[in-house]
Amino acid sequence: MWREKVKAIVEQYRELTEKMAHPEVVQDLARYRSYAQTIAEIEPIVEKYEEYERVERELEEDRLLLRSEHDPELRELLEEEIARLKERHEQLEEELKVMLLPRDPRDDKDTLVEIRAGAGGEEAALFVADLFRMYTRFAERHGFKVEVMDASPTELGGFKEIIFAVEGKGAYSKFKFESGVHRVQRVPITEASGRIHTSTATVAVLPEADEVEVVIRPEDIRVEIFRASGPGGQHVNTTDSAVRITHLPTGIVVTCQDERSQHKNKAKALRILRARLLDLERKAQKEAIDRERRAQIGTGERSERIRTYNFPQNRVTDHRINLTLYRLESVLDGDLDEIVEALAAEERARLLEKVG
């Protein structure tokens, strides 16, 4: 099944390469660019398949030689070469299957991350701050820019809620597995008896929506201006700069009060609203056409407990793939790559089952 798909891609590649040499295509800049872009996208598959076929031919030739060869030393050399070629042949097959997997078109997008305190009171709010720091460090490791969109800090240094943007090519692909309930087990600083408490925080990861993807009509929103309140700097309390936007058709409410400028807060609120509306639309579509999403690794349900951070045991466990690491400190310092790559590998494995 996979081989037929690759052969069709190879045929497409050859046809497009021939067409690009025709004068009428060369003169049509739009068509020329379209063909060139498609060729650039499929060329790695074509090159990989050419190597696959070459290895396959060499393997068949060596097997034929082995049947007629009687010299023990030459037979041994041929058997070693056959084993090497067979391993490479199988490796190339797996690589080709992975290359055939449909690519998530959202992977390259910027993303919005929303972290909210769950069960656990002030300890949950402090855990939100820990997760925010972890994601900030993780973003920095990959060269992404982090911008706080809105935050509700607490007096002890935690957050009831924090929303931030992660900007950079591939940001969503790195963060998309983080949606769900995160659980922490530790002795809170507010606990005098030294008992271990369990607290939770909910993480939602949304790809940023372009204005062309989600159109927000002025008549569909109610914009309210008010004076910011709570910890976070005196300047926010001196002017009516906070903005609350209500999307009337869906009832979604977004509040931003992090900036001095009313216009900046409104712009941030609209970015968040646009991402939430896109997320809502995509979820509705998936519910209608694909009920198996809950069984896939993907971007898990927000109500699903996905990961536990256990301080006494220095342990982090991702429950979706039964991965446990005993280096909690480095994970909380942003070293998430091993977890993210394992989740991506699991998702690829599930998708490969459908490739055949």
PyMOL commands that set and color helices and strands:
alter all, ss='L'
color gray80, all
select helices_A, chain A and resi 2-19+23-27+29-68+72-100+122-141+171-178+218-220+234-237+262-289+291-295+328-332+337-355
alter helices_A, ss='H'
color red, helices_A
select strands_A, chain A and resi 111-117+145-153+159-167+180-186+197-207+221-226+242-247+252-256+305-310+315-318+323-325
alter strands_A, ss='S'
color yellow, strands_A
deselect
rebuild
show_as cartoon
